[in-house]
Amino acid sequence: METPHSKLVNFRLSKYLILFFIVVGLFLRLYKLGLVPTGLVRDEVSSGYNSWLVSKTGKDEWGEKLPLHFRAFGEWKLPGHLYLQIPFVRLFGLNGVGIRMLSALAGIGSVFCWYLIWSEKENKLTGAIGSLFLLFSFWIFPIIRIGFQPNLAVFFFLLGWMLWVKKKYYWSTFAFLGAVYT
């Protein structure tokens, strides 16, 4: 049988664990963000350049005013990532840090949402352990260090799920729509 003291210890332990995970996750995702991996891939360059252009002129590289889809390299990109990237490109510049910062922060947000989902569904210790697995997951870690759209989509999906679990259905709808547009 669980005593009030053991509940308090579990709560404190899980609180410190998630704080430790967030600090480790921030370090792993932000340390030398503009340098590792070396160079930018063409999708990062395209989205960064279009975000920078829209922030300066209100038009993309093709002269379209505030487009709902961005044309790049013969494909069409969804607008969510490019529009949300604008503040980071403006703040840090048109470089690796400015282009990758949104993706790195979305990765940390995903870990936090994962923690809140499982803390609500099971308990805080399960949430902390689950967030540790997501923090070091081999399928998501590489895309967090690169400014790709799928990472932001994972964050919005987990945010929607977390809000749904907390019975905030109205806001979860917007988060799921964010996943669709990224």
Secondary structure, DSSP 8 states (H G I E B T S, - for coil): ---HHHHHHHHHHHHHHHHHHHHHHHHHHHTTTTTSSSS--HHHHHHHHHHHHHHHHSB-TT--BS-SSEEETTEEE-HHHHHHHHHHHHHH-SSHHHHHHHHHHHHHHHHHHHHHHHHHHT-HHHHHHHHHHHHT-TTTHHHHTTT-HHHHHHHHHHHHHHHHHTT-HHHHHHHHHHHHT-
